[in-house]
């Protein structure tokens, strides 16, 4: 009799975990394709992604709210939509690989046709060796005597991490007043800015600059930036009603936006960050739709504007479409494409009871090697809800894939090593809230 009960339990479990029709790999790959333009604010990449996510919710029979699947909000954002080229002598550099345009950089042209470019010859290019400068009796206001016709190449060639960070901050400050190229040794990491400044600010690989540098240095920059004001983006929201009369709500969230394009030929796929997290959101949605929670409604939210400063989640926390006082717990998911080194739960040190439950379930299910805890942090979309009294975790995986906010965060570099195990862990955790 016990054996028969055990077999029936296995069949039921396999049905619960195996009968959904959501293909998380296919979804993630699609979200990373060039037709989504990096899910940013060039060519409406965010809107294309939002429509796709809402369509997936419809296919999974996840209902919308009475107001629909979308919650619009506005943001200001600096973009680089089409013309983007840098030449040293006649050698064309590759955006995202050889250089980055700082997100708050201005362009060399802002008109609709963008036919302008700026050229700098040797007498208008000044290379500043920061290591040498630090070794000398240097003036911290060295940059104030410079002129507007020169582009200043700041060589961030110091070895200590703390000193390198200081040089980077100096380059940022200098770029408020002059055109700057910062030569970097470390990996590129891009981001999003709401406002452009008045000058060019470019980060370039030192190895690239050094390999092309000669005594008669010539630099040509052609860059179109477009500052979008009151740009409309959307949070995407679905719901799964409780089986019985609900006593509250559980929120499951992940941001879908990424960094977009740097010119017409380069985009940032954002596979791990955070196409994988939205895939996990929908994977869990498909599982919970098959077997809804008994006493809690599920609200699933794919946020936009996270990379621009948590704008979409802040808007929802201030303009909720449901009573957030009824939210029992919020689980926010990001970087779900690996997991070889475990997961980290932001707020794990704050909500200790729930964290111990997560650890205990992981020990039983063996989803990942370790579940680590962090304290409170304003580093993702959980934050503004936590500030309003909502218990929450922000969970991300740790693993071999270190590509983050760069052009190498591609679908092909995802392992999905713990994805299915984590989906079972989160599913079980949500059922036991």
ZAMIKOL-118098 format. One record per atom (N, C-alpha, C): x, y, z. Coordinates in steps of 0.02 Angstrom, whole numbers, padded with zeros to 5 digits, always signed. Each point is the difference from the previous one (the first is absolute). Layout:
N
XYZ/...
***
This chain:
433
+00042-00060+00000/-00042+00060+00000/+00043+00063+00000/+00053-00001+00043/+00046+00057+00003/+00034+00011-00067/+00019-00058-00032/+00034+00005-00065/-00046+00032-00052/-00065-00021+00000/-00049+00028-00047/-00008+00075+00012/-00003+00021+00064/-00006+00071+00016/+00061+00038-00026/+00060-00031+00008/+00062+00033-00022/+00001+00008-00076/-00023-00051-00036/-00003+00003-00074/-00048+00055-00022/-00059+00004+00033/-00049+00052-00016/+00029+00069+00014/+00039+00006+00054/+00031+00065+00016/+00050+00020-00054/+00040-00048-00024/+00048+00014-00053/-00035+00022-00064/-00054-00034-00017/-00037+00017-00061/-00028+00071+00006/-00028+00015+00058/-00028+00067+00012/+00054+00053-00003/+00058-00015+00030/+00055+00048-00001/+00024+00013-00070/+00007-00054-00039/+00023+00007-00069/-00050+00041-00040/-00064-00010+00014/-00051+00039-00035/+00006+00074+00018/+00009+00014+00065/+00004+00069+00023/+00060+00036-00030/+00057-00036-00003/+00061+00033-00023/+00012-00009-00075/-00035-00046-00032/+00019-00017-00068/-00049+00015-00055/-00063+00018+00019/-00051+00006-00051/-00011+00070-00027/+00037+00050+00028/-00009+00066-00028/+00032+00003-00070/-00024+00045-00040/+00021+00003-00070/+00051+00055-00012/+00027+00029+00053/+00046+00056-00008/+00071-00025-00014/+00030+00024-00055/+00068-00019-00019/+00046+00058+00021/+00031-00006+00058/+00038+00056+00027/+00062+00016-00041/+00030-00050-00031/+00059+00013-00041/-00019+00037-00064/-00053-00022-00031/-00023+00034-00062/-00019+00072+00015/-00034+00011+00056/-00020+00067+00020/+00062+00044+00011/+00048-00025+00037/+00061+00039+00015/+00038+00018-00064/+00006-00048-00043/+00036+00012-00063/-00034+00054-00041/-00066-00002-00003/-00038+00050-00037/+00011+00070+00030/-00002+00005+00066/+00009+00064+00034/+00069+00031-00012/+00048-00043-00017/+00069+00023-00011/+00014+00016-00073/-00048-00010-00044/+00012+00009-00071/+00003+00074-00019/+00030+00013-00057/+00010+00069-00022/-00065+00037-00012/-00054-00035-00015/-00064+00033-00013/-00028+00034+00062/+00027-00018+00060/-00021+00033+00062/+00046+00058+00017/+00052+00012-00039/+00043+00059+00006/+00029+00009+00071/+00015-00056+00033/+00027+00004+00068/-00051+00022+00052/-00064-00002-00017/-00055+00015+00046/+00010+00068+00035/+00027+00047-00038/+00009+00067+00026/-00045+00049-00035/+00022+00062-00006/-00044+00054-00021/+00017+00027-00070/+00038-00040-00037/+00012+00014-00071/-00044-00048-00040/-00033+00028-00051/-00045-00039-00044/-00057-00035+00039/-00017+00027+00059/-00055-00029+00038/+00013-00070+00023/+00062-00017+00015/+00017-00068+00022/-00038-00021+00062/-00010+00046+00046/-00037-00017+00061/-00073-00017-00016/-00030+00036-00046/-00070-00013-00018/-00008-00067-00036/+00049-00017-00042/-00002-00065-00034/+00003-00056+00051/+00044+00007+00050/+00006-00050+00053/-00063-00004+00042/-00028+00058+00017/-00061+00001+00041/-00058-00037-00035/-00008+00013-00064/-00053-00033-00038/+00011-00076-00002/+00063-00020-00007/+00016-00071-00004/-00014-00034+00067/+00017+00032+00055/-00013-00029+00066/-00075-00005+00013/-00037+00052-00016/-00073-00002+00009/-00031-00056-00042/+00026-00009-00061/-00025-00054-00043/+00013-00068+00031/+00059-00009+00030/+00017-00063+00033/-00047-00011+00059/-00016+00052+00038/-00047-00008+00055/-00069-00023-00026/-00021+00028-00056/-00064-00020-00029/+00002-00074-00020/+00056-00021-00031/+00005-00070-00021/+00000-00048+00059/+00026+00023+00057/+00001-00041+00060/-00064+00007+00041/-00048+00037-00027/-00065+00010+00032/+00007+00037+00067/+00051+00043+00004/+00009+00043+00059/-00040+00064-00014/-00047+00014+00043/-00046+00056-00011/+00035+00067+00009/-00029+00051-00031/+00021+00068+00013/-00038+00028+00060/+00020+00058+00024/-00041+00037+00048/-00059+00030-00038/-00051+00024+00035/-00056+00033-00035/+00022+00057-00045/+00056+00033+00017/+00025+00055-00040/+00041-00023-00060/+00012-00066-00005/+00040-00027-00055/+00068-00024+00022/+00041-00022-00047/+00066-00027+00015/+00052+00055+00013/-00014+00062-00018/+00052+00052+00000/-00015+00055+00051/+00053+00023+00031/-00002+00060+00041/+00050+00049-00028/-00021+00053-00033/+00047+00048-00030/+00030+00047+00051/+00060+00023-00015/+00033+00052+00039/+00049+00035-00046/+00026+00057+00021/+00045+00039-00041/+00069+00005+00031/+00051+00006-00043/+00068+00011+00023/+00038+00041-00051/+00054+00031+00022/+00047+00034-00044/+00061-00044-00008/+00026-00005-00060/+00057-00044-00012/+00043+00025-00057/+00066-00006+00009/+00048+00019-00052/+00014-00061-00043/-00008+00005-00066/+00009-00057-00044/+00050+00015-00056/+00023-00054-00032/+00048+00006-00056/-00028-00042-00057/-00044+00029-00040/-00043-00039-00044/+00031-00025-00065/+00044+00039-00032/+00022-00023-00067/+00074+00012-00011/+00021+00061-00018/+00070+00011-00018/+00045-00006+00061/+00047-00045-00004/+00046-00012+00056/+00065-00028-00029/+00050+00041-00007/+00063-00024-00027/+00059+00039+00028/+00054-00035+00011/+00063+00030+00021/+00056-00029-00044/+00039+00044-00028/+00058-00020-00040/+00064+00029+00031/+00050-00042+00008/+00067+00024+00015/+00041-00010-00063/+00023+00056-00028/+00027+00001-00069/-00057-00025-00044/+00008-00052-00037/-00054-00026-00043/-00028-00066+00027/+00019-00016+00061/-00021-00064+00030/-00066+00010+00037/-00051-00039-00020/-00066+00005+00031/-00002-00044+00062/-00022+00028+00057/-00005-00037+00062/-00070-00029+00008/-00005-00054+00039/-00063-00036+00008/-00033+00021+00065/-00060+00030-00004/-00035+00020+00061/-00018-00061+00043/+00007+00008+00066/-00014-00054+00046/+00057-00048+00009/+00047-00001-00047/+00058-00044+00003/+00064+00041+00011/+00010+00051-00043/+00058+00043+00006/-00014+00061+00043/-00062+00022+00002/-00017+00059+00039/-00073+00000+00020/-00015+00040+00051/-00069+00014+00020/-00011+00075-00001/-00060+00020-00020/-00021+00069+00009/-00031+00004+00070/+00028+00042+00042/-00029+00006+00067/-00073+00019-00006/-00045-00029+00041/-00071+00011-00009/-00023+00073+00006/+00039+00042+00035/-00021+00070+00003/+00041+00045-00045/+00035-00031-00049/+00039+00038-00048/-00046+00039-00047/+00024+00057-00023/-00033+00035-00054/+00024-00030-00066/-00027+00023-00055/+00022-00023-00065/+00037+00053-00039/+00020-00017-00060/+00031+00049-00044/-00053+00033-00044/-00061-00029+00001/-00055+00030-00037/-00066-00021+00032/-00048+00044-00005/-00066-00013+00030/-00057+00013-00048/+00016+00018-00063/-00053+00013-00048/-00028-00066-00027/-00054+00004-00036/-00034-00060-00023/+00042-00041-00049/+00038+00033-00042/+00040-00036-00050/+00067-00023+00029/+00024+00034+00050/+00062-00018+00033/+00057-00009-00049/+00020+00053-00032/+00055-00005-00049/+00065+00029+00028/-00001+00022+00064/+00059+00031+00028/+00049-00049+00029/+00063+00019+00003/+00053-00039+00032/+00052+00049+00026/+00040-00022+00046/+00054+00042+00026/+00066-00035-00009/+00050+00038-00022/+00067-00028-00011/+00048+00034+00048/+00046-00039+00027/+00052+00025+00044/+00067-00022-00028/+00046+00046-00010/+00068-00019-00019/+00045+00004+00062/+00064-00013-00010/+00047-00008+00056/+00000+00060+00047/-00004+00060-00027/+00005+00059+00042/-00064+00012+00041/-00053-00037-00016/-00062+00006+00038/-00017-00065+00037/+00050-00043+00010/-00007-00061+00039/+00054+00001+00054/-00020-00002+00063/+00049-00001+00054/-00009-00064+00041/+00052-00040+00003/-00001-00062+00039/+00027+00014+00070/-00038-00019+00051/+00019+00013+00069/+00014-00067+00033/+00063-00011+00016/+00023-00062+00033/-00013+00007+00075/-00053-00030+00024/-00020+00009+00070/+00050-00031+00048/+00030-00055-00018/+00050-00031+00044/+00059+00047+00011/+00023+00030-00055/+00055+00048+00004/-00020+00062+00038/-00062+00022-00011/-00025+00059+00034/-00002-00010+00076/-00023-00060+00021/-00003-00015+00071/+00069-00003+00032/+00050-00022-00039/+00068-00006+00027/+00033+00068+00008/-00026+00050-00035/+00028+00067+00004/-00038+00042+00051/+00023+00059+00013/-00035+00046+00045/-00055+00035-00040/-00058-00033-00005/-00050+00021-00047/-00053+00044+00032/-00031+00040-00040/-00053+00045+00020/-00067-00034-00013/-00042-00011+00051/-00065-00034-00012/-00046+00038-00046/+00013+00063-00013/-00040+00040-00046/+00035+00008-00067/+00040-00051-00019/+00040+00003-00061/-00042+00014-00062/-00062-00022-00001/-00041+00004-00060/-00031+00068-00011/+00001+00044+00049/-00037+00064-00005/+00033+00050-00049/+00063-00012-00018/+00034+00046-00045/-00005-00020-00073/-00039-00052-00015/-00002-00026-00068/-00052+00036-00042/-00004-00018-00064/-00042+00038-00046/-00052-00044-00034/-00049+00032-00030/-00056-00035-00031/+00015-00033-00066/+00057+00018-00031/+00017-00028-00065/+00036-00067+00004/+00020-00018+00061/+00041-00060+00010/-00042-00057+00028/+00016-00061-00020/-00029-00059+00031/+00053-00030+00045/-00017-00013+00062/+00048-00022+00050/-00006-00075+00010/+00055-00034-00014/+00003-00073+00005/+00030-00017+00068/-00042-00022+00046/+00021-00015+00069/+00017-00074+00005/+00063-00014+00010/+00024-00069+00002/-00008-00028+00071/-00052-00040+00009/-00013-00031+00066/+00045-00061+00008/+00065+00013+00008/+00050-00054+00000/+00027-00014+00069/-00037+00019+00052/+00022-00015+00069/-00020-00072+00017/+00036-00031+00045/-00010-00071+00013/-00049-00013+00057/-00002+00043+00050/-00044-00012+00057/-00072+00014-00019/-00046-00045+00022/-00070+00007-00017/-00029+00066+00026/+00017+00018+00062/-00027+00061+00029/+00024+00061-00037/+00063+00000-00022/+00028+00055-00037/-00031+00004-00070/-00012-00058-00030/-00031-00003-00066/-00071+00029+00003/-00037-00016+00053/-00067+00029+00009/+00004+00076+00007/+00051+00023+00035/+00008+00073+00008/+00015+00033-00067/+00043-00032-00041/+00015+00028-00066/-00063+00001-00043/-00039-00053+00004/-00064-00001-00037/-00045+00057+00021/-00004+00013+00064/-00041+00056+00025/+00028+00067-00026/+00066+00004-00003/+00031+00061-00027/-00018+00009-00073/+00001-00055-00038/-00019+00004-00071/-00072+00022-00007/-00044-00026+00042/-00070+00020-00001/-00007+00075+00014/+00035+00023+00050/-00005+00071+00018/+00028+00045-00055/+00056-00022-00029/+00031+00040-00054/-00046+00005-00060/-00037-00055-00013/-00044-00001-00059/-00058+00049+00006/-00011+00027+00058/-00052+00051+00007/+00022+00066-00032/+00065+00008-00009/+00027+00063-00024/+00036-00006-00067/+00026-00060-00015/+00040-00010-00061/-00017-00067-00031/+00020-00009-00063/-00007-00065-00034/+00053-00047+00028/-00021-00062+00016/+00044-00047+00034/-00003-00069-00032/+00058-00031-00007/+00005-00071-00013/+00037-00031+00060/-00032-00048+00032/+00032-00035+00056/+00026-00068-00025/+00065-00011+00005/+00029-00064-00019/-00006-00049+00058/-00032-00057-00012/-00013-00047+00054/+00033-00067-00014/+00014-00037+00055/+00031-00066-00004/-00050-00055+00014/-00053+00016+00037/-00047-00051+00021/-00056-00009-00050/-00046-00047+00015/-00056-00013-00046/-00045+00061-00004/-00033+00007-00057/-00048+00053-00010/-00065-00017+00037/-00030+00050+00030/-00066-00007+00031/-00041+00062-00017/-00054-00009-00038/-00040+00056-00022/-00060+00009+00046/-00035+00056-00007/-00060+00013+00040/-00045+00048-00038/-00048+00029+00034/-00049+00046-00030/+00000+00064+00039/-00006+00057-00034/-00002+00064+00033/-00063+00039-00022/-00027+00038+00046/-00060+00039-00016/+00017+00066-00035/+00061+00025+00010/+00018+00066-00027/+00068-00001-00034/+00006+00035-00057/+00066+00009-00030/+00034+00062+00029/+00067-00003+00002/+00037+00060+00018/+00021+00037-00063/+00043+00050+00006/+00016+00042-00057/+00059-00025-00041/+00036-00050+00024/+00062-00020-00032/+00001-00075-00015/+00047-00019-00043/+00012-00070-00016/+00035-00035+00059/-00022-00061+00013/+00035-00041+00050/+00001-00071-00026/+00058-00024-00018/+00008-00066-00031/+00049-00041+00042/-00016-00063+00010/+00048-00046+00031/+00027-00044-00056/+00066-00010+00000/+00033-00037-00053/+00050-00049+00030/+00007-00058-00031/+00050-00048+00021/+00070+00030-00010/+00039-00001+00052/+00068+00028-00004/+00041-00037-00053/-00010-00066-00004/+00038-00039-00049/-00015+00021-00071/-00063+00018-00013/-00020+00023-00067/+00031+00067-00015/-00005+00046+00048/+00028+00066-00011/+00076-00003-00010/+00034-00039+00041/+00073-00004-00004/+00022-00032-00066/-00038-00048-00024/+00020-00034-00062/-00006+00045-00061/-00042+00052+00005/-00012+00043-00058/+00033+00069+00008/+00026+00013+00059/+00029+00066+00013/+00066+00009-00036/+00007+00058-00032/+00064+00021-00030/+00013+00072+00019/+00056+00027-00021/+00016+00070+00015/-00049+00047-00033/-00023-00019-00059/-00049+00042-00036/-00070-00029+00009/-00023+00002+00061/-00064-00031+00018/-00058+00039-00030/-00047-00036-00030/-00060+00032-00027/-00061-00041+00020/-00050+00036+00027/-00060-00032+00027/-00062+00032-00030/-00047-00042-00023/-00063+00024-00028/-00058-00034+00036/-00045+00041+00026/-00057-00026+00038/-00065+00025-00031/-00044-00047-00013/-00066+00015-00028/-00052-00034+00043/-00036+00038+00039/-00045-00029+00049/-00064+00040+00005/-00056-00035-00010/-00066+00032+00006/-00031-00022+00065/-00012+00048+00044/-00040-00016+00060/-00068+00034-00005/-00050-00033+00027/-00068+00027+00001/-00026-00004+00071/-00015+00057+00029/-00027+00002+00067/-00076-00003-00003/-00028-00056+00023/-00072-00010-00002/-00031+00023+00066/-00048+00046-00005/-00035+00023+00060/-00072-00024-00001/-00025-00017+00059/-00069-00025+00008/-00012-00061-00046/+00051-00042-00003/-00006-00062-00040/-00046-00048+00038/-00049-00028-00035/-00047-00046+00033/+00023-00072-00005/+00006-00033+00057/+00014-00071+00003/-00054-00033+00042/+00003-00066+00007/-00054-00037+00034/+00026-00055+00044/-00030-00005+00060/+00004-00062+00039/-00052-00048-00029/+00017-00065+00001/-00046-00051-00025/-00024-00042+00059/-00066-00006+00008/-00028-00030+00061/-00051-00054-00017/+00008-00057+00033/-00049-00054-00006/-00021-00023+00070/-00053-00038+00003/-00023-00025+00065/-00026-00071-00005/+00009-00037+00054/-00028-00067+00007/-00040-00001+00065/-00064-00006-00004/-00043+00004+00059/+00006-00062+00043/-00008+00009+00065/+00001-00056+00048/-00059-00047-00012/+00008-00062+00020/-00054-00049-00008/-00061+00019+00041/+00013+00024+00061/-00054+00019+00045/+00003+00075+00012/-00039+00024+00047/+00000+00071+00015/+00069+00021+00024/+00028+00049-00033/+00069+00019+00014/+00005+00039+00066/+00053-00014+00037/+00014+00039+00061/+00058+00048-00011/+00025+00002-00061/+00055+00045-00015/+00028-00012-00069/+00058+00031-00014/+00031-00003-00066/+00074-00017+00007/+00026-00038-00046/+00072-00011-00006/+00021+00028-00067/+00054+00039-00001/+00026+00029-00061/+00062-00038-00024/+00003-00013-00064/+00057-00031-00033/+00023+00048-00054/+00062+00024+00004/+00022+00054-00044/+00068-00013-00031/+00011+00033-00057/+00065-00001-00034/+00000+00058-00050/+00056+00032-00010/+00002+00054-00049/+00017-00028-00069/-00032+00028-00051/+00012-00023-00068/+00043+00048-00041/+00007+00062+00022/+00038+00049-00039/+00075-00015+00005/+00037+00024-00050/+00072-00005+00002/+00030+00066-00027/+00058-00002-00030/+00038+00060-00015/-00011+00027-00070/-00030-00040-00043/-00016+00024-00067/+00057-00001-00049/+00004+00051-00042/+00049+00003-00055/+00051+00055+00013/+00060-00012-00027/+00052+00051-00005/+00015+00007-00075/-00040+00042-00033/+00005+00006-00072/-00042-00053-00034/-00001+00002-00065/-00044-00045-00038/+00025-00071-00005/+00065-00012+00013/+00027-00067-00010/+00015-00038+00064/-00004+00032+00057/+00018-00033+00063/-00058+00004+00049/-00019-00058+00027/-00051-00001+00052/+00023-00046+00056/-00030+00008+00058/+00018-00038+00060/-00056-00051+00014/+00013-00065-00010/-00054-00050+00002/-00033-00008+00068/+00039+00007+00054/-00029-00006+00067/-00031-00068+00013/+00037-00054-00015/-00026-00067+00008/-00008-00018+00074/+00055+00003+00037/-00004-00015+00071/-00036+00055+00038/+00012+00062-00022/-00029+00059+00031/-00045+00037-00050/-00065-00015-00005/-00034-00046+00044/-00053-00039-00039/+00017-00018-00063/-00045-00044-00037/-00011-00065+00038/+00053-00024+00033/-00005-00062+00039/-00047+00007+00059/+00000+00059+00031/-00044+00011+00057/-00074+00003-00020/-00014+00031-00058/-00069+00001-00024/-00021-00070-00021/+00046-00039-00027/-00015-00070-00017/-00019-00038+00062/+00036+00012+00056/-00018-00034+00063/-00067+00024+00025/-00015+00064-00007/-00065+00027+00019/-00056-00037-00036/+00007-00008-00065/-00052-00033-00040/-00001-00076+00012/+00058-00029+00012/+00003-00071+00017/-00040-00013+00064/+00011+00041+00051/-00038-00008+00062/-00074+00016-00011/-00014+00050-00042/-00069+00015-00015/-00036-00058-00032/+00034-00035-00045/-00031-00057-00034/-00013-00057+00049/+00046-00009+00049/-00008-00053+00050/-00056+00017+00049/-00003+00063+00019/-00051+00021+00048/-00069+00004-00031/-00002+00011-00065/-00065+00000-00035/-00031-00070+00001/+00042-00051-00006/-00025-00068+00003/-00028-00018+00068/+00031+00029+00051/-00023-00014+00069/+00005+00065+00040/-00051+00043-00004/+00003+00064+00036/+00006-00009+00076/+00026+00051+00033/+00003+00000+00072/-00070+00000+00029/-00008-00030+00059/-00066-00005+00029/-00027+00067+00025/+00042+00038+00035/-00024+00058+00035/+00033+00066-00021/+00044-00003-00050/+00033+00062-00022/-00008+00009-00075/-00018+00061-00018/+00004+00019-00071/+00073+00012-00018/+00019-00019-00061/+00067+00013-00025/-00002+00059-00048/+00043+00049+00011/+00009+00055-00047/+00069-00008-00030/+00004-00006-00066/+00064-00006-00036/+00014+00066-00035/+00059+00029+00013/+00017+00064-00030/+00068-00004-00034/+00002+00018-00064/+00062+00010-00036/+00011+00075-00004/+00049+00025+00037/+00011+00072+00004/+00044+00025-00057/-00015+00061-00022/+00045+00038-00043/+00034+00054+00043/+00051+00031-00028/+00032+00056+00034/+00047-00018+00057/+00013-00064+00010/+00045-00020+00055/+00070+00027-00012/+00025-00009-00062/+00068+00021-00015/+00007+00076+00001/-00055+00035-00005/+00001+00074+00000/-00009+00028+00070/+00000-00044+00051/-00006+00025+00068/-00062-00025+00037/-00022-00061-00014/-00058-00030+00034/-00064+00042-00010/-00005+00030-00059/-00054+00049-00011/-00068-00035-00004/-00004-00056-00035/-00065-00035-00007/-00026-00026+00066/+00043-00030+00040/-00023-00026+00065/-00016+00056+00049/+00038+00054-00003/-00016+00058+00043/-00069+00028-00018/-00014+00003-00066/-00065+00025-00022/-00056-00045+00026/+00009-00066-00005/-00052-00045+00023/-00009+00004+00075/+00055+00007+00037/-00006+00004+00073/-00038+00063+00022/+00005+00052-00041/-00034+00063+00015/-00069+00005-00032/-00012-00042-00051/-00064+00000-00036/-00023-00072-00008/-00013-00035+00056/-00016-00071-00005/-00068-00013-00032/-00004-00054-00037/-00062-00020-00032/-00038-00050+00043/+00027-00013+00059/-00031-00044+00050/+00025+00025+00067/-00029-00023+00054/+00018+00025+00066/+00064-00035+00023/+00055+00037+00001/+00064-00032+00018/+00003-00016+00075/-00047+00026+00038/-00004-00020+00071/-00020-00073+00008/-00030-00028-00053/-00020-00070+00001/+00055-00047-00024/+00058+00027-00020/+00053-00042-00027/+00036-00036+00057/-00006-00064+00001/+00033-00041+00051/+00075-00006-00011/+00020-00006-00064/+00071-00008-00015/+00012+00018-00074/+00060+00026-00014/+00021+00015-00068/+00065-00037-00014/+00002-00037-00055/+00060-00035-00022/+00023+00029-00066/+00057+00033+00000/+00027+00034-00059/+00059-00040-00027/+00000-00012-00065/+00048-00047-00031/+00042+00035-00052/+00065-00013+00001/+00046+00029-00048/+00059-00048-00010/+00029+00000-00059/+00060-00040-00015/-00012-00073+00017/-00046-00032-00036/-00019-00068+00013/+00031-00050-00048/+00051+00022-00038/+00027-00044-00053/+00058-00044+00020/+00020+00001+00065/+00055-00044+00020/-00018-00032+00067/+00042+00006+00051/-00017-00030+00064/+00050-00051+00025/+00055-00010-00037/+00051-00049+00020/+00028+00014+00070/+00000+00064+00019/+00027+00020+00065/-00054+00019+00050/-00063-00016-00017/-00054+00012+00046/-00039+00064-00014/-00040+00021+00049/-00040+00061-00007/+00011+00044+00062/-00015+00064-00009/+00002+00048+00055/-00069+00032+00006/-00022+00007+00062/-00065+00032+00015/+00013+00066+00035/-00009+00055-00036/+00000+00066+00032/-00061+00004+00045/+00009+00026+00060/-00049+00002+00054/-00004-00066+00038/+00044-00047-00017/+00002-00063+00037/+00016+00010+00073/+00039+00051+00015/+00017+00016+00070/-00053+00041+00034/-00048+00024-00040/-00055+00041+00028/-00060-00044+00017/-00019-00041-00048/-00058-00044+00010/+00026-00071+00013/+00022-00010+00061/+00038-00060+00019/-00043-00063-00002/-00063+00005+00020/-00044-00059+00001/-00008-00028-00071/-00015+00044-00047/-00008-00022-00070/+00065-00025-00029/+00056+00031+00019/+00064-00022-00026/+00018-00070+00025/-00013-00014+00063/+00013-00067+00027/-00043-00052-00036/-00062+00019-00016/-00044-00046-00037/+00028-00014-00070/+00026+00052-00032/+00030-00008-00067/+00061-00046+00004/+00042+00011+00049/+00059-00043+00008/-00019-00072+00013/-00050-00010+00042/-00022-00067+00017/-00028-00036-00061/-00039+00035-00040/-00028-00030-00060/+00055-00017-00050/+00050+00045-00006/+00055-00014-00046/+00040-00061+00022/+00009-00008+00065/+00035-00059+00025/-00036-00064-00019/-00067+00004-00001/-00041-00058-00018/-00001-00012-00075/-00008+00054-00039/-00008-00006-00072/+00067+00000-00038/+00053+00025+00033/+00067+00002-00030/+00000+00039-00067/-00033+00057+00000/-00003+00041-00060/+00067+00032-00017/+00034+00026+00051/+00065+00033-00009/+00045-00018+00058/+00067+00007-00008/+00046-00019+00053/-00009+00039+00065/-00018+00064-00005/-00003+00041+00060/-00050+00057-00010/-00033+00019+00054/-00045+00058+00001/+00029+00050+00049/+00024+00056-00025/+00032+00051+00042/-00048+00057+00014/+00014+00036+00054/-00042+00056+00019/+00040+00065-00003/-00034+00052-00023/+00026+00068+00005/-00050+00042+00039/+00022+00059+00019/-00045+00046+00035/-00041+00041-00049/-00026+00054+00025/-00041+00045-00040/+00042+00034-00053/-00026+00008-00062/+00036+00034-00054/-00050+00028-00050/+00016+00059-00025/-00043+00033-00051/+00025-00017-00069/+00008-00064-00015/+00032-00021-00062/-00046-00034-00050/-00066-00001+00014/-00047-00026-00049/-00071+00019+00019/-00048-00029-00035/-00069+00025+00003/-00038-00018+00063/+00028-00040+00043/-00031-00014+00064/+00001+00060+00047/+00049+00045-00011/+00020+00049+00050/-00057+00045+00023/-00035+00033-00047/-00051+00048+00019/-00059-00033+00034/-00012-00064-00015/-00054-00036+00034/+00022-00017+00072/+00063-00019+00008/+00026-00012+00067/-00005+00062+00043/+00015+00058-00031/-00004+00063+00036/-00072+00016+00022/-00049-00029-00034/-00070+00011+00018/-00027-00056+00044/+00046-00042+00026/-00020-00050+00049/-00014-00069-00027/+00016-00012-00064/-00012-00066-00030/+00061-00045+00012/-00011-00058+00031/+00054-00049+00008/+00021-00024-00069/+00065-00004-00012/+00022-00018-00068/+00070-00029-00001/+00013-00040-00051/+00068-00022-00018/+00014+00023-00071/+00062+00018-00011/+00026+00008-00068/+00052-00055-00008/-00012-00047-00045/+00044-00058-00008/+00033+00001-00068/+00065-00013+00001/+00039-00007-00062/+00048-00058+00007/+00017-00030-00057/+00045-00057+00000/+00073+00023-00003/+00044-00045+00020/+00072+00010-00005/+00028-00059-00040/+00047+00014-00045/+00027-00054-00040/+00057+00020-00044/+00013-00041-00049/+00057+00010-00044/-00007+00060-00047/-00061+00017-00016/-00012+00054-00048/+00008+00067+00035/+00053+00036-00016/+00014+00065+00030/-00017+00058-00047/-00032-00015-00055/-00018+00053-00048/-00058+00040+00030/+00011+00064+00007/-00050+00043+00032/+00003+00069-00031/-00056+00023-00027/-00005+00067-00030/+00052+00010-00055/+00010-00053-00039/+00046+00004-00056/-00029-00038-00060/+00034+00005-00056/-00026-00031-00062/+00007-00076+00001/+00035-00027+00051/+00010-00072+00003/-00052-00036+00042/-00048+00037+00028/-00054-00031+00037/-00052-00026-00050/+00017-00055-00033/-00040-00028-00054/-00034-00065+00022/-00049-00019-00039/-00035-00063+00013/+00049-00059-00001/+00047+00002-00046/+00048-00055-00008/+00045-00009+00061/+00007+00052+00040/+00043-00004+00059/-00037-00020+00063/-00065-00016-00006/-00038-00024+00057/+00008-00075+00007/+00003-00024+00062/+00005-00073+00012/-00068-00029+00021/-00043+00040+00031/-00063-00024+00028/+00010-00060+00046/+00059-00004+00031/+00017-00060+00039/-00046-00013+00058/-00029+00052+00029/-00043-00009+00059/-00071+00023-00012/-00017+00016-00062/-00064+00032-00013/-00060-00043+00021/-00001-00061-00021/-00058-00043+00017/-00002-00016+00074/+00059-00011+00030/+00003-00011+00072/-00025+00060+00039/+00020+00060-00022/-00022+00061+00034/-00075+00012-00009/-00026-00018-00059/-00072+00009-00010/-00039-00043+00049/+00023-00059+00014/-00033-00043+00050/+00009+00028+00070/+00060+00026+00014/+00012+00029+00066/-00046+00060+00012/-00003+00046-00048/-00041+00060+00009/-00074-00018+00002/-00020-00047-00042/-00070-00023-00002/-00020-00027+00069/+00042-00042+00028/-00015-00029+00066/+00001+00053+00054/+00048+00045-00004/+00005+00055+00049/-00063+00043-00001/-00024+00018-00059/-00060+00042-00005/-00062-00036+00026/-00002-00065-00007/-00058-00038+00024/-00001-00004+00076/+00059+00015+00032/+00004-00008+00073/+00007+00067+00036/-00011+00054-00035/+00001+00066+00032/-00053+00005+00054/
***
